[in-house]
Amino acid sequence: MKAIHIVCAVVGGAIAGAAVGLLVAPEKGNETRKKIMKVLKDKGIYLKKDKLEELVDEIEDQIENVL
């Protein structure tokens, strides 16, 4: 397999996973973001709320482009 095919498969899988996760999420987005920030903080990754919002917006834009 060519490297570009692997990259496309990984990106496509990530986008599909994010879309499914958003569709079946049992909680509000705000609560989910808080949980994500807590998990990242426990792992030693500190992400400011505005950076997390930017990341969410970027993922949302990419999902909208695919759908």
MARZAMI-528376 format. One record per residue (C-alpha): x, y, z. Coordinates in steps of 0.02 Angstrom, whole numbers, padded with zeros to 5 digits, always signed. Layout:
% MARZAMI-528376
XYZ
...
END
This chain:
% MARZAMI-528376
+00000+00000+00000
+00056+00174-00036
+00083+00292+00109
-00053+00409+00045
-00181+00269+00055
-00134+00234+00234
-00147+00418+00280
-00316+00432+00194
-00379+00277+00284
-00325+00344+00453
-00401+00516+00423
-00561+00440+00354
-00574+00324+00504
-00548+00467+00625
-00681+00572+00541
-00803+00427+00535
-00771+00388+00718
-00797+00569+00768
-00959+00578+00669
-01028+00420+00748
-00974+00480+00919
-01065+00645+00896
-01222+00559+00835
-01235+00436+00978
-01165+00544+01118
-01272+00525+01273
-01223+00692+01348
-01219+00874+01298
-01064+00934+01208
-01013+01044+01354
-01011+00895+01473
-00916+00789+01348
-00785+00926+01326
-00762+00935+01516
-00734+00748+01522
-00609+00757+01378
-00515+00897+01466
-00511+00795+01627
-00442+00641+01539
-00310+00746+01452
-00264+00831+01615
-00246+00661+01700
-00125+00612+01561
-00024+00771+01589
-00089+00864+01436
-00153+01037+01479
-00266+01113+01349
-00348+01282+01373
-00535+01288+01348
-00520+01403+01197
-00397+01282+01115
-00519+01138+01144
-00658+01242+01067
-00549+01276+00915
-00514+01090+00899
-00699+01048+00910
-00741+01181+00780
-00607+01114+00662
-00671+00935+00679
-00849+00995+00653
-00799+01088+00494
-00711+00936+00425
-00860+00824+00462
-00977+00947+00376
-00863+00948+00223
-00867+00759+00213
-01055+00743+00237
END
